[in-house]
Amino acid sequence: MEYKVIKAFTDLQDNGHVYAAGDSYPRKGTASAERIAALSSTDNKEGVPFIQSVEGDEPAFPEHVGGGYYQLSNGENVKGKKQAVKAEKALTE
């Protein structure tokens, strides 16, 4: 899946690479599902989404829906980020 940057940020997990709004993410290779989940939701240090899926208006999954719950691409809600990332990965493999 492809993602585009919607808010500029410096990626400390990519040797401090600066992403500008409109850039593709990641710039090379692939990113982990956990990293995508953090950058596409408010579940990060800044509390704002930095990337979004390029495929229409579909959110990146798992999507944080509040109260410690995450929604998977099949509509199921899972409590806990790690469990949700693992469950979503199982769905997409």
N, C-alpha and C positions, 0 to 999 in steps of 0.2 A: 504494500500500500504506500502511496506517496503522500507527503505532507508538505504544507507550505507554512512559512513563518508569518504570523499575524501580528506579532509584537517583537521588536528587536531585543536580542539578548546575547550575552556572552556565555558560550557553552564551556564550562570548566571541565567537562568530561571529554572535550574535543580540543585539548591543548589551548584553551582560551579563544577558540575561533569565534568571531563576531558574526552573528546572523542578523541580517537586516530584514525588515518586513518585505514579503514577497519572495524571499529566497526559498529554495527547496530544502527540506530536512529529511534525513541527514545529507550532508554534502557528499559523502562517499560511504559505501558499504550499507550496513543496516544498523538500526538501533534496537535495543531490547524492548520488549512489550512494556516492561516497567518504566523505562525511560520515556517512551511515547505516552504512556498514561499520565506520567507526571507533567510533561510539557504540554499536553493537550487539555489539562484540567486545572483546577485551582489548588491541586494537591502538590504544591512546590513552594520553595522559599518565598517567592514574591506573591503567591496567592492569586495569580492570573494565568490564563492559558496563553501559551506562546506559539503553538502550532495548531493547525486543523487539517483534517483529511482533505485531499484534493478531490476525492470521489464524491462530488455533489455536496450536499449539506449534512451528510452522515457524520456523526461524531466518532471520534476514535474510541475504541473499546479496550478495556472496560472503562465506562464513564462513571465518575463519582456522582452519586445522586443524593448525598447527604447522610448524616447519621452513621458514617462508617460503612455505608453500603455502596456497591458498585454494580452497574447494570452491564450485562454481557450483550454481545451482538445478537443473541437469541432471545433477549428480553428478560432473562433470568436475573434476579438480584442476588448478590453474594456479599456477605459481610467480611470485611477485611481486604485491604489492597493486595497483599501477597496471594491470598486465596483466589481473588478475582482474576489477577494476572495469570495465575496457573490454569484456572478454569477456561479463560478465554483462549489461551494458547492451545489447550486440548481441543477446543472447538475448531480452531483454524488449521490444525495439523491433519 
